[in-house]
Amino acid sequence: MEPAATADTLPLAAPLPEVSDLLDGLPRQRGPAASPAAGARRTAGLRRLRPWRLLPTPAGTPVTFGYAAVLAVTSLVAAYASPALVGALQQGSSTDVAHLVRTPALVLLASALWVAGGLVSPYVLCFLLVLTALERRIGGARAVVVFLLGHVLATLATEGSVGLAVLAGHLPDSSLHRLDYGISFGVAAAVGSLAGLLRPWLRWPLLILFGGMLVEDLIEFTDPMTNWGHLISLAIGVATWPLVRRWRHEALTARA
């Protein structure tokens, strides 16, 4: 006769899972609970992935957005207004030697309201991306200061050399009235300045790529005065690195 089974002779059953843990997370009963820190990191990563921040917006970068709107208007005028009107407006805004001698402040500002080549110019896209990035880092007013430094100083350097060449007899008097306007000098300075605020793995490729394009244009020798102006304004932007880095630090401190 077999012995009857008793509680002492029965094998022990496997321990039951902690019920409270299972009830707390019914959709994921046996998986580890998500870490709050990991969730915060994922949320921060998604916030950083905002490609629309590359372009100006009325709220985020009002100065760049407003300036871009003005350039869009003048470009549409240049494309659709009568050639006589456009020619008169652009000639009156030209930073040639004759105008710089008579009304320097007026033409230095007015010449930066036109885009040479219109909205299809590659400098338009460069303007939007670079000025937006610069304004987000140091503020709109300071970004305009950098832009105007390149625009004004490079213009004075190139047109001043033209005036001296005319006085020395190396260029005809008609060079004093050479049509000169556009945003490219200011954009080149902004590129050089922005590079100083980027990490090295972005800074040096940007400078090498953009500077290489300017050197290639100079070698082609199609418009040497303008090409030299682009290189001068890029160097002006690089020279602002200590200034823009201090402005960046001030901006970060103010937000903290």
Secondary structure, DSSP 8 states (H G I E B T S, - for coil): ------TTTS--------HHHHHHTGGGSSS----HHHHHHHHHHHHH--GGGGS--TTT-HHHHHHHHHHHHHHHHHHHS-HHHHHHHHHHT---HHHHHH-HHHHHHHGGG--TTGGGSHHHHHHHHHHHHHHHHH-HHHHHHHHHHHHHHHHHHHHHHHHHHHHTTSS-GGGGG-----SHHHHHHHHHHHHTTS-HHHHHHHHHHHHHHHHHHHHHTSSHHHHHHHHHHHHHHHHTHHHHHHHHHHHHHHH-
